[in-house]
């Protein structure tokens, strides 16, 4: 979740929430895994900078993970890169992400 406002047309505020997903291709001996992470960070002058922490759930193994997610907000679109590290298994993953603004109401 991006929380904050616009300061002279520039997005600023806090970034927090959960990130869940799946990695289909990972190291051959570990198979696919499901990710369950918490994220927290900042959004300053349209730049998103967050830390990730959580678990990588492989079919027969669960490992802690840490990572980062950075990006840029332009209008109603945001995009960037992510990195996740599963230290116990010496695995590092990189990728890209994107999101569109929604009018979701609580």
N, C-alpha and C positions, 0 to 999 in steps of 0.2 A: 504494500500500500504506500502510495506517495501522499504525504500529508504536508500541507503548507499552502503557500499562495504564490502570487506573482508580485514581484517587486519591480516596478517599472518595466513590465513585459518579460521579466526573467523569473523562472521557477526557483523557489527556495523552500526549504523545510526539512522534515525528517522522512526517512524511508524505513519502514519496518513491516514485518509480516512473515508469512511462511512461503516456502517454495517446495513444491513436490513435482517429481518427474521421474522419468526412466531413461537409463542409458542402455541402448540395445547392444552396442558393441563395446566390450571391455576386454581386458586381458583374457586370452583364451582359457586359461585355467580357472577363471572366476565367473564366466558367463555374464548375462545381463544383470543389472541391479536397479532397484528402486531407490530414489533419493527422498529424504525427508529433512528439510533444513529450516532454520530460523534465520532471518536476515535483519540487519539493522545498520543504519548509516545516515548519511546526509545527502542533501540535494542543494547545491550552491551554484548560482548563476547558470542553471540548466544542466549541471554536471552531476550525475548520480554516482556515489561512491559508497559501497556497502561491504560488510563482512558477512560471510555465511558460516554456519556451524550446524552439524546434525549427524545423520547416519546414512551410510550406503548399505542397503539391504540386499546382499547377494543371496541366491537360492539356499546356500548352506553356510553363510557367514554374514555377520553384521559387523561393520567397522565404523568408527568415528571419522568424520571428515571436516575439513575446514576449507574456506575459499574466499574469493572476492567476486563482486559483480560491479562493473562500472559501465557508464553509459552517458548518453546525451538526450535531452528532451527538446524536441522541436515541435511547437504547436500541439497537436493531439497525438503525436507519435514519439515513442522513446525506443532506443536501441543501444546495444553495447556488447560487451564480451563478459564471459565468466570463466573462472578457473576453480576447480575443486581438487583437493589433495586428500587421498586416503593414505595417511602416513603408515599405518600398520602393514599395509600391503605394498607400499612404495609405488603407488599409482597416482598419476596426475592426468586430469581431463581438462580440455579447453573447448569453448564453444561460443556461439553468438546467441543473443536473445533479442526479442523485440516485443513491444506491447502497444496497444492502441487505447486511447482514453475511452472510458465507458461512462454512461450516465446512470450507473448503478446507485440506487438509493437504499438506505438501511431501513 
